């Protein structure tokens, strides 16, 4: 069995049908069109239907996540051109970018 290089993902609590809010370890996070990544600037989030990207900077290590439980990453246009219009850097679900589906099997 291989070790997970991202550590233990946060447990995401969602209400069925609520696509704008999640709760992680007692803190609510809301869908945003973009996130401020400090030196990397304000970066748009991929416009997924069932999931969204959020930043939990209370943690050490990885702080960008998708509500499916996967880490999120910043990618350039070549990595997502089949999903969106050209706009430069974009925050995407790592699992979705690699497999075409979120960890729960949704697109």
DAFEN-V303637 format. One record per residue. N is the residue number from 1. PHI is phi in radians with two decimals (NA if undefined). PSI is psi in whole degrees, 0 to 359 (999 if undefined). Layout:
BEGIN
n=N phi=PHI psi=PSI
n=N phi=PHI psi=PSI
END
This chain:
BEGIN
n=1 phi=NA psi=134
n=2 phi=-1.52 psi=150
n=3 phi=-1.41 psi=140
n=4 phi=-1.29 psi=117
n=5 phi=-1.24 psi=346
n=6 phi=-1.66 psi=357
n=7 phi=1.40 psi=196
n=8 phi=-1.48 psi=123
n=9 phi=-1.22 psi=154
n=10 phi=-1.22 psi=152
n=11 phi=-1.44 psi=116
n=12 phi=-1.69 psi=126
n=13 phi=-1.86 psi=122
n=14 phi=-2.19 psi=148
n=15 phi=-1.60 psi=131
n=16 phi=-0.97 psi=131
n=17 phi=1.55 psi=346
n=18 phi=-1.61 psi=105
n=19 phi=-1.77 psi=11
n=20 phi=-2.07 psi=355
n=21 phi=-2.57 psi=139
n=22 phi=-2.35 psi=161
n=23 phi=-2.17 psi=130
n=24 phi=-2.22 psi=118
n=25 phi=0.83 psi=45
n=26 phi=1.50 psi=357
n=27 phi=-1.97 psi=135
n=28 phi=-1.52 psi=141
n=29 phi=-2.21 psi=143
n=30 phi=-2.10 psi=151
n=31 phi=-1.06 psi=133
n=32 phi=-2.29 psi=151
n=33 phi=-1.30 psi=334
n=34 phi=-2.67 psi=163
n=35 phi=-2.26 psi=145
n=36 phi=-1.51 psi=115
n=37 phi=-1.76 psi=25
n=38 phi=1.19 psi=241
n=39 phi=-1.06 psi=336
n=40 phi=-1.46 psi=351
n=41 phi=1.50 psi=183
n=42 phi=-1.37 psi=124
n=43 phi=-2.12 psi=129
n=44 phi=-1.15 psi=151
n=45 phi=-1.74 psi=145
n=46 phi=-1.03 psi=137
n=47 phi=-1.52 psi=68
n=48 phi=-1.25 psi=151
n=49 phi=-1.31 psi=307
n=50 phi=-1.63 psi=344
n=51 phi=-2.34 psi=169
n=52 phi=-2.63 psi=162
n=53 phi=-1.61 psi=139
n=54 phi=-2.46 psi=162
n=55 phi=-2.05 psi=123
n=56 phi=-2.00 psi=92
n=57 phi=-1.53 psi=14
n=58 phi=-1.36 psi=345
n=59 phi=-1.64 psi=158
n=60 phi=-1.62 psi=144
n=61 phi=1.58 psi=225
n=62 phi=-1.15 psi=132
n=63 phi=-2.18 psi=352
n=64 phi=-1.80 psi=129
n=65 phi=-2.43 psi=158
n=66 phi=-1.74 psi=152
n=67 phi=-1.19 psi=352
n=68 phi=-1.38 psi=350
n=69 phi=1.85 psi=351
n=70 phi=-1.40 psi=153
n=71 phi=-1.10 psi=158
n=72 phi=-1.99 psi=154
n=73 phi=-2.40 psi=156
n=74 phi=-1.62 psi=128
n=75 phi=-2.23 psi=160
n=76 phi=-1.53 psi=173
n=77 phi=-0.94 psi=320
n=78 phi=-1.03 psi=331
n=79 phi=-1.37 psi=340
n=80 phi=-2.29 psi=13
n=81 phi=-1.02 psi=337
n=82 phi=-1.37 psi=348
n=83 phi=-1.88 psi=340
n=84 phi=-2.64 psi=172
n=85 phi=-1.39 psi=158
n=86 phi=-1.13 psi=123
n=87 phi=-2.59 psi=14
n=88 phi=1.53 psi=219
n=89 phi=-1.18 psi=145
n=90 phi=-2.53 psi=141
n=91 phi=-1.54 psi=126
n=92 phi=-2.31 psi=161
n=93 phi=-1.25 psi=125
n=94 phi=-1.06 psi=315
n=95 phi=-1.12 psi=317
n=96 phi=-1.13 psi=319
n=97 phi=-1.11 psi=324
n=98 phi=-1.42 psi=326
n=99 phi=-2.07 psi=346
n=100 phi=1.52 psi=359
n=101 phi=-2.44 psi=156
n=102 phi=-1.39 psi=171
n=103 phi=-1.11 psi=338
n=104 phi=-1.57 psi=4
n=105 phi=1.59 psi=355
n=106 phi=-1.39 psi=162
n=107 phi=-1.53 psi=999
END
